[in-house]
Each structure stands twice: as C-alpha cells, then as structure tokens.
Amino acid sequence: MINICLTKTCIYIFQIML
C-alpha cells in the first residue's frame, strides 16, 4: 500500500489503519 501511495495524506491514513 505504501508503495502505491506516495502522498503524505495516504501515508497518514495508512499509519492509522495499522
């Protein structure tokens, strides 16, 4: 998911999902 999402917003959401 991180590889596909390179925007800070995407990474921020990804961290919340973890």
PyMOL CGO cylinders between C-alpha atoms (Angstrom):
from pymol import cmd
from pymol.cgo import CYLINDER

trace = [
    CYLINDER, 0.00, 0.00, 0.00, 2.80, 2.41, 0.86, 0.3, 1, 1, 1, 1, 1, 1,
    CYLINDER, 2.80, 2.41, 0.86, 4.47, 1.66, -2.47, 0.3, 1, 1, 1, 1, 1, 1,
    CYLINDER, 4.47, 1.66, -2.47, 1.30, 2.63, -4.32, 0.3, 1, 1, 1, 1, 1, 1,
    CYLINDER, 1.30, 2.63, -4.32, 0.53, 5.69, -2.14, 0.3, 1, 1, 1, 1, 1, 1,
    CYLINDER, 0.53, 5.69, -2.14, 3.31, 8.27, -2.22, 0.3, 1, 1, 1, 1, 1, 1,
    CYLINDER, 3.31, 8.27, -2.22, 1.37, 11.22, -0.83, 0.3, 1, 1, 1, 1, 1, 1,
    CYLINDER, 1.37, 11.22, -0.83, 1.68, 12.27, 2.80, 0.3, 1, 1, 1, 1, 1, 1,
    CYLINDER, 1.68, 12.27, 2.80, -2.08, 12.02, 3.22, 0.3, 1, 1, 1, 1, 1, 1,
    CYLINDER, -2.08, 12.02, 3.22, -2.05, 8.42, 2.00, 0.3, 1, 1, 1, 1, 1, 1,
    CYLINDER, -2.05, 8.42, 2.00, 0.79, 7.51, 4.35, 0.3, 1, 1, 1, 1, 1, 1,
    CYLINDER, 0.79, 7.51, 4.35, -1.02, 9.23, 7.22, 0.3, 1, 1, 1, 1, 1, 1,
    CYLINDER, -1.02, 9.23, 7.22, -4.16, 7.16, 6.61, 0.3, 1, 1, 1, 1, 1, 1,
    CYLINDER, -4.16, 7.16, 6.61, -2.04, 4.02, 6.23, 0.3, 1, 1, 1, 1, 1, 1,
    CYLINDER, -2.04, 4.02, 6.23, -0.45, 4.61, 9.66, 0.3, 1, 1, 1, 1, 1, 1,
    CYLINDER, -0.45, 4.61, 9.66, -3.91, 4.96, 11.26, 0.3, 1, 1, 1, 1, 1, 1,
    CYLINDER, -3.91, 4.96, 11.26, -5.04, 1.67, 9.70, 0.3, 1, 1, 1, 1, 1, 1,
    CYLINDER, -5.04, 1.67, 9.70, -2.01, -0.14, 11.13, 0.3, 1, 1, 1, 1, 1, 1,
]
cmd.load_cgo(trace, "trace")
